[in-house]
Amino acid sequence: MSEVPGPKQNRLLSALPKTEFDTLAAHLELVPMPLGKMLYEPDDQMQYAYFPTTAIVSLHYVTESGASAETAGVGNEGVVGISLFMGGDTTPSSAVVQTAGQAYRLDRRFLMLEFRRAGKFQRLLLRYTQALITQMSQTAVCNRYHSVEQQLSRWLLLTLDRMPTNELIMTQELVASMLGVRREGITEAAGNLQRDGLISYRRGHIAVIDRKGLEKHACECYAVVKTELDRLLSDVQDS
């Protein structure tokens, strides 16, 4: 029987002082996050914020023609639903589970009650929002200026940072949808990375064999996003 993940497997929740964590913990609800579950769609009125522990959620935008691309991913380092505490309540993007797992959800009313106390919880959420903006900005730059191989390398590394293993259960079609590129481009890029001995790919499974090599192969976008997230969260933990 698999162990149920505790809320402190989420980096934001684990960074809270005991008093603030205990207050939140009484209102956190563990929920399953099956692959493909839609947490919210464009212009939906959000009811919950989600703190992933083992799941990964993709924030993406879908065009009128049906094409889509990921703007950011959220795993155990963050929270889904920043519009709730930023004052927007809705967003033109959507959030869908990219990697199945679990998360803790918090009702919007209690989220705002705790946020308005202006304690460490508020500082954590605002710092994480800055890190998320960095990820979105870097993704836009990466998609515009870097090769599909570099984009795939960045995406794989950021995904692995949120997982306990080096293997992803992921089809090329899904990866292509996340990156907003043609499936043929992902097939070619994955083939090149496999020939270089960086990954192993079989239908629906991608395993990273040489992490250091993949980091060298990726563009600077991965390091920028990871460094900024670590900096912002460590600053709050030290304060």
Order of alpha helices (4+ residues) and beta strands (2+ residues): alpha-alpha-beta-beta-beta-beta-beta-alpha-beta-beta-alpha-alpha-alpha-beta-alpha-alpha-beta-beta-alpha-alpha
